[in-house]
Amino acid sequence: MPLPAEILDAVVAALARVLERDPATITPDASLTDLRADSLVRVETAELVEQALDGRFRISDEHLDEAPTVAALAAAFVGASTTSTGGDG
């Protein structure tokens, strides 16, 4: 399943805002480690993405920590979309 551009764009925009970088410098295959996206940056990014997407997508802290790249982080939002079971967190 291809990654929806809306989600990838939201993740890139949020990371750029938190990291104070030009979004054009953040590619889907960029390593979050190389971007210096520590746990605080990841949490702030997730909050901005959730807001940008009107709460339709949420992500667990576990998925935040596991995502190695920008695209993987965006994919974790897709995997977490509206499939909330209300119990695993």
C-alpha positions as CSV (number, residue, x, y, z in Angstrom):
1,M,0.0,0.0,0.0
2,P,1.6,3.3,-1.0
3,L,2.1,5.9,1.6
4,P,-0.5,8.7,1.4
5,A,1.2,12.0,0.4
6,E,-0.9,13.9,2.9
7,I,0.7,12.0,5.8
8,L,4.2,12.1,4.5
9,D,3.9,15.8,3.8
10,A,2.6,16.4,7.3
11,V,5.5,14.5,8.9
12,V,8.0,16.3,6.8
13,A,6.5,19.7,7.6
14,A,6.3,18.9,11.3
15,L,9.9,17.7,11.4
16,A,11.0,20.8,9.6
17,R,9.2,23.0,12.0
18,V,10.6,21.2,15.1
19,L,14.1,21.0,13.7
20,E,14.0,24.5,12.3
21,R,15.0,23.2,8.8
22,D,13.9,23.8,5.3
23,P,11.3,21.0,4.5
24,A,13.1,20.5,1.1
25,T,16.1,19.2,3.0
26,I,14.1,16.4,4.6
27,T,13.6,13.4,2.3
28,P,11.4,10.3,3.0
29,D,14.5,8.0,3.2
30,A,16.3,10.4,5.6
31,S,17.4,8.7,8.8
32,L,15.8,10.2,11.9
33,T,19.1,9.7,13.7
34,D,21.0,11.6,11.1
35,L,18.4,14.4,11.3
36,R,19.1,14.4,15.1
37,A,15.5,13.6,15.8
38,D,15.8,12.5,19.4
39,S,12.8,11.3,21.5
40,L,11.7,14.9,22.3
41,V,11.8,15.9,18.6
42,R,9.8,12.8,17.7
43,V,7.1,13.5,20.3
44,E,6.8,17.1,19.2
45,T,6.6,16.0,15.6
46,A,3.9,13.5,16.4
47,E,1.8,16.1,18.2
48,L,2.1,18.5,15.2
49,V,1.2,15.7,12.7
50,E,-1.8,14.7,14.8
51,Q,-3.0,18.3,14.9
52,A,-2.4,18.8,11.1
53,L,-4.4,15.7,10.3
54,D,-7.2,16.7,12.7
55,G,-6.6,13.8,15.0
56,R,-7.4,11.2,12.4
57,F,-4.1,9.6,12.9
58,R,-2.3,8.9,16.2
59,I,0.9,7.1,16.9
60,S,2.2,5.3,20.0
61,D,5.4,6.1,21.7
62,E,6.7,2.7,20.8
63,H,6.2,3.4,17.1
64,L,7.9,6.7,17.5
65,D,11.0,5.1,18.9
66,E,11.1,2.3,16.3
67,A,10.8,4.4,13.1
68,P,14.3,4.6,11.5
69,T,13.4,7.0,8.7
70,V,11.0,9.8,7.8
71,A,9.0,7.4,5.6
72,A,8.8,4.8,8.4
73,L,7.5,7.4,10.8
74,A,4.8,8.4,8.3
75,A,3.9,4.8,7.7
76,A,3.5,4.3,11.4
77,F,0.8,6.9,11.4
78,V,-0.9,5.1,8.5
79,G,-0.8,1.8,10.5
80,A,-2.3,3.6,13.5
81,S,-5.1,5.3,11.6
82,T,-8.7,4.7,12.7
83,T,-7.8,1.2,13.6
84,S,-7.8,2.1,17.3
85,T,-8.7,-0.9,19.4
86,G,-8.6,1.2,22.6
87,G,-6.6,-1.3,24.6
88,D,-2.9,-1.7,23.7
89,G,-1.4,1.6,24.9
